Amino acid sequence: MSILDRLKDIRRESSSDAPGDPERFRRVALTKTEMMAQGQAIRETLAANVAPLEAIGRDLATRRLRRVVLVGCGDSWISGYGVRAVLEALLGAPVEPYEAFDFATYGTGTIDAETLVIGLSSSGKTEPVMEGLAASAARGAYVVGLSNTLGSPLMVQFPGALHIRATRGGWPTQSSTAAMALKVALGIAVAKAQGREIVPGLVAALERLPETVDAVAQSFFEPARAVAQKLARADFIMLTGAGPHYAPAAFGAAKLKELAPIHAASFPLEEYHHYRTQKAGDPMFLIAPDAQSHARALETAIMSKGCDGLCIALVPEGETEIAGVADVTWHLPQVHAHLAPIVYSVPLHLFGYHAAVERDALGLGAPHMAG
């Protein structure tokens, strides 16, 4: 097989980076529809999985869990970073987000009967996810599969099967946030079955989450458009956040690469300070919802100002220190700390969508085509 034939076989994406590519913009339009309906997807997903979650809880009620592994590719993998901390708090075990190809290739050798492996695949047939889960099950792990697709191999072959009531005709938005909410619900169900203490306020906050997500989507639609208009000609954008808030940063970078399409990079907050990361004129989204990362996030905003970068900060209502330094500040509503990664992802979805629309209005495609 020639290199060109292999390239055709490997390349699965039907759209291109060319300005105005009709297939890409068909998916851009679907992304808008799906990202504005994330609250509904979360609500329906949680309601549909009450009984399956109770069944998993019964299975694991007396089972010792030494380790939890979250497996996926792309946004399915990144979602694990957003729920890692809450699952550790609920289950009392270390939680590891593991990229599916790496897990299937290198990571299954230490899996055992005291491991819970949760695999996420929208299609329900992503090969590295399936391979990793099958290898884990063979080593005695309890395996849970999450998918948007009923009847898919992922939902048939493993004992725990949870259906995400979300669509992914565009690039992932609701399929990721609904999956994260479902993983939180899974942690709550297992913790309850094992008699563990539930994180205070988490259950009620999860019930309110659909309304919160919808409110954020509505209120930040125009602010995201305004920043996208300002940055329409940018060819590179950085995004950063600490701990679980690395997940919104990575989602935001993914949407820019998929929709806009431009170069974008996400990284954990502390890593900003270990290189000459931001250059003059570079835009950077700074995700800083919590008290734990506040001081370092403030220093990051100050460093951004000092190198003549552009800093767009996402912070809670009432925050003033970072807001006083950043070039643009988006104040989000107060939410439960463990659900902030879900809520803070939404404005970055919106920005990715608007960046695609604004660049198209200028006739811009990928950076190498811009000249």
C-alpha positions in Angstrom: 0.0 0.0 0.0 1.4 3.4 -1.0 1.8 6.3 1.5 -1.1 8.1 -0.1 -3.3 5.0 0.2 -2.3 4.6 3.8 -3.0 8.3 4.5 -6.5 7.9 3.0 -7.1 4.8 5.2 -5.8 6.5 8.4 -7.5 9.9 7.9 -11.0 9.5 9.3 -12.0 13.2 9.4 -14.2 14.1 6.4 -13.7 17.9 6.7 -10.7 20.0 6.0 -9.0 23.1 7.3 -9.7 25.1 4.1 -11.5 28.4 4.5 -15.3 27.8 4.3 -15.0 24.0 4.0 -18.7 23.0 3.8 -18.3 19.7 5.8 -16.4 21.5 8.6 -19.0 24.2 8.8 -21.8 21.6 8.8 -20.2 20.3 11.9 -19.6 23.8 13.3 -23.4 24.4 13.0 -24.1 21.2 14.8 -21.7 22.1 17.5 -23.6 25.3 18.2 -26.9 23.4 18.5 -25.3 20.8 20.8 -23.4 23.2 23.0 -26.5 25.3 23.7 -28.4 22.1 24.8 -25.8 20.8 27.3 -28.1 21.3 30.3 -30.8 19.1 28.8 -28.2 16.4 27.9 -26.9 16.4 31.5 -30.4 16.2 32.9 -31.5 13.4 30.7 -28.3 11.4 31.2 -28.6 11.6 35.0 -32.3 10.6 35.0 -31.8 7.7 32.6 -29.0 6.1 34.7 -30.5 6.0 38.2 -31.1 2.2 38.1 -27.9 1.2 36.3 -25.9 3.3 38.8 -27.6 1.6 41.7 -26.8 -1.8 40.2 -23.1 -0.8 39.9 -23.2 0.4 43.5 -24.5 -3.0 44.6 -21.8 -4.8 42.7 -19.1 -2.7 44.3 -20.6 -2.3 47.8 -18.2 -4.7 49.4 -15.4 -4.7 46.9 -12.1 -3.0 47.9 -11.0 -0.4 45.3 -7.3 0.2 45.4 -7.2 2.2 42.2 -9.5 3.8 39.6 -8.5 4.3 36.0 -10.4 6.6 33.6 -9.8 5.6 29.9 -10.6 7.5 26.7 -9.3 9.3 23.7 -9.5 13.0 23.0 -12.1 14.8 25.0 -13.2 11.4 26.5 -9.7 11.2 28.0 -9.6 14.8 29.1 -12.9 14.5 30.9 -11.1 12.3 33.4 -9.0 15.2 34.6 -12.1 17.2 35.3 -13.6 14.5 37.7 -10.4 13.1 39.1 -10.5 15.1 42.3 -14.1 14.5 43.1 -13.8 10.7 42.5 -10.8 10.6 44.8 -12.8 12.4 47.5 -15.8 10.0 47.0 -14.0 6.7 46.6 -10.9 7.2 48.8 -8.6 5.8 46.1 -6.2 7.3 43.6 -7.8 8.1 40.2 -5.8 8.1 37.0 -6.9 9.5 33.7 -5.2 7.3 31.1 -5.1 8.0 27.4 -6.6 4.9 25.8 -3.9 3.9 23.4 -1.2 4.4 26.0 -3.3 2.4 28.5 -4.0 -0.5 26.1 -0.3 -0.6 25.0 1.5 0.0 28.2 -0.8 0.3 31.2 -2.8 -2.9 31.8 -0.1 -4.9 33.4 -0.8 -3.7 36.9 -4.6 -3.9 36.7 -6.2 -6.4 39.2 -9.4 -7.2 40.9 -9.1 -4.2 43.2 -9.2 -1.8 40.2 -12.2 0.0 38.8 -11.7 0.8 35.1 -14.1 3.3 33.5 -13.9 3.6 29.7 -15.6 6.4 27.7 -16.2 6.2 24.0 -18.9 8.2 22.3 -19.3 5.7 19.4 -18.9 2.7 21.8 -16.4 1.1 19.5 -13.1 3.1 19.8 -10.5 0.4 19.4 -7.9 1.4 22.1 -10.7 1.9 24.6 -12.2 -1.5 23.8 -8.8 -3.2 24.0 -7.9 -1.6 27.3 -11.2 -2.5 28.9 -11.1 -6.1 27.6 -7.5 -6.6 29.0 -8.6 -5.1 32.3 -11.6 -7.4 32.6 -9.4 -10.3 31.8 -7.2 -9.4 34.8 -10.2 -9.3 37.1 -11.0 -5.5 37.2 -14.5 -4.2 37.5 -15.1 -2.5 34.1 -17.7 0.2 33.4 -18.4 1.4 29.8 -19.9 4.8 29.0 -21.2 5.6 25.5 -23.6 7.7 23.6 -24.5 4.7 21.5 -27.0 2.1 22.7 -26.2 -1.4 21.6 -22.6 -0.5 20.9 -19.9 -3.1 21.8 -18.8 -1.0 24.7 -22.3 -1.2 26.3 -22.7 -4.9 25.5 -19.4 -6.5 26.5 -18.9 -5.1 30.0 -20.9 -5.5 33.3 -21.4 -1.8 33.9 -23.0 -0.1 30.9 -24.1 3.5 31.2 -25.8 5.5 28.4 -24.9 9.1 27.9 -28.0 10.9 26.5 -26.0 13.3 24.4 -25.3 13.7 20.7 -22.0 14.4 18.9 -22.9 15.4 15.4 -20.6 18.4 15.8 -17.4 18.3 17.8 -17.7 17.2 21.4 -19.4 19.5 23.8 -22.5 17.9 25.5 -21.1 14.5 25.0 -18.2 15.5 27.3 -20.0 17.5 30.0 -22.8 15.0 30.3 -20.2 12.2 30.6 -18.4 14.1 33.4 -21.7 14.6 35.2 -22.4 10.9 34.9 -18.9 10.0 36.2 -19.7 12.1 39.3 -23.0 10.4 39.7 -21.2 7.0 39.4 -18.8 8.1 42.2 -21.7 9.1 44.4 -23.6 5.8 43.8 -20.5 3.7 44.7 -19.7 5.8 47.7 -23.3 5.5 49.0 -23.2 1.7 48.5 -20.0 1.5 50.4 -21.2 3.6 53.2 -18.7 6.4 52.5 -19.3 10.0 53.4 -20.6 12.0 50.4 -18.9 15.3 49.7 -21.1 18.0 51.4 -23.5 19.7 49.0 -22.5 17.7 46.0 -25.7 15.8 45.4 -27.8 19.0 45.5 -25.3 20.8 43.3 -25.4 18.0 40.7 -29.2 18.3 40.6 -28.9 22.0 39.9 -26.1 21.5 37.3 -28.3 21.5 34.2 -29.8 24.9 35.0 -26.4 26.3 35.9 -24.9 25.1 32.6 -27.8 26.5 30.5 -27.5 29.8 32.3 -23.8 30.1 31.6 -24.3 29.1 28.0 -26.9 31.9 27.5 -25.1 34.6 29.4 -21.6 34.0 27.8 -22.8 33.6 24.2 -22.2 37.3 23.4 -19.1 37.8 25.5 -17.5 34.9 23.8 -18.4 36.3 20.4 -16.8 39.7 21.4 -13.5 38.1 22.3 -13.6 35.9 19.2 -14.0 39.1 17.1 -11.0 40.6 18.8 -8.9 37.5 18.3 -10.2 36.4 14.9 -6.8 36.7 13.3 -4.9 34.9 16.0 -3.1 31.8 14.8 -2.2 30.5 18.2 -4.0 30.6 21.6 -3.0 29.2 25.0 -5.2 27.9 27.8 -4.2 27.0 31.3 -5.7 25.8 34.6 -4.6 23.9 37.7 -5.7 20.5 38.9 -9.2 19.7 37.6 -9.4 23.0 35.8 -6.8 21.7 33.3 -9.8 19.9 31.8 -11.7 23.1 30.6 -8.4 24.4 29.2 -7.8 21.2 27.2 -11.4 21.2 26.0 -11.0 24.8 24.9 -7.9 24.0 23.0 -9.5 21.1 21.3 -12.5 23.2 20.1 -10.1 25.7 18.6 -8.2 23.1 16.8 -11.3 21.4 15.5 -13.6 24.3 14.7 -11.5 27.4 14.0 -9.1 25.7 13.0 -6.0 27.2 14.5 -3.1 26.1 16.7 -4.0 26.0 20.4 -2.2 24.5 23.4 -3.3 23.7 26.9 -1.1 23.1 29.9 -1.3 22.8 33.7 -1.1 26.2 35.4 2.3 25.7 37.1 4.0 24.8 33.8 3.5 28.3 32.6 6.2 29.4 35.0 8.9 26.9 34.0 9.5 28.1 30.5 9.3 31.3 28.5 5.8 30.3 27.8 3.9 33.5 26.6 5.3 35.9 24.1 4.2 39.4 23.4 0.8 39.5 21.8 0.0 35.8 22.7 -3.6 35.4 23.9 -4.1 33.1 26.9 -7.2 31.9 28.7 -6.6 31.5 32.4 -9.1 29.3 34.2 -9.1 30.0 38.0 -12.3 29.1 39.8 -10.8 28.0 43.2 -9.0 29.3 46.2 -6.3 26.6 46.0 -4.9 27.9 42.7 -5.8 31.5 43.2 -2.4 32.9 44.3 -0.5 31.1 41.4 -3.2 32.1 38.9 -2.8 35.8 40.0 1.0 35.5 39.5 0.2 34.0 36.0 -1.9 37.0 35.1 0.8 39.3 36.3 3.4 37.5 34.3 1.1 37.7 31.2 0.9 41.5 31.7 4.6 41.7 32.1 5.4 40.0 28.8 2.8 42.0 26.9 0.5 39.0 26.5 -3.2 39.1 26.4 -5.0 37.4 29.4 -8.6 36.4 29.4 -9.5 35.2 32.9 -12.4 33.0 33.9 -13.0 33.5 37.6 -15.9 33.3 40.1 -18.3 36.2 40.7 -16.9 38.6 43.2 -13.2 37.9 42.4 -11.3 41.2 42.0 -7.5 40.5 42.2 -7.1 38.6 39.0 -9.8 40.7 37.4 -7.8 43.8 38.2 -4.8 42.5 36.2 -6.4 40.5 33.3 -7.2 42.2 30.0 -10.6 40.5 29.9 -12.5 38.9 32.8 -15.4 36.5 32.6 -17.1 36.2 36.0 -18.9 32.9 36.3 -21.6 32.1 38.9 -20.5 30.4 42.1 -20.7 26.6 41.8 -19.7 23.6 43.8 -16.0 23.3 43.6 -16.1 19.8 42.2 -18.5 20.8 39.4 -16.6 23.9 38.3 -14.6 22.0 35.6 -17.9 21.2 33.9 -19.3 24.8 34.2 -16.1 26.5 33.2 -15.8 24.4 30.0 -19.0 26.0 28.6 -17.6 29.5 27.8 -14.6 27.9 26.1 -16.9 25.8 23.9 -18.6 29.0 23.0 -15.4 30.8 22.2 -14.3 27.9 19.9 -17.5 28.2 18.0 -17.4 31.9 17.6 -13.7 31.8 16.6 -14.7 29.5 13.7 -17.5 31.9 12.6 -15.4 35.0 12.8 -12.4 33.5 11.0 -14.8 32.3 8.2 -16.1 35.8 7.8 -12.6 37.0 7.2 -11.9 34.1 4.7 -9.4 32.5 7.0 -8.7 28.8 7.3 -5.8 27.1 9.0 -2.8 29.4 9.8 -0.7 28.1 6.9 -3.5 29.1 4.5 -4.0 32.5 6.0 -1.4 34.3 3.8 
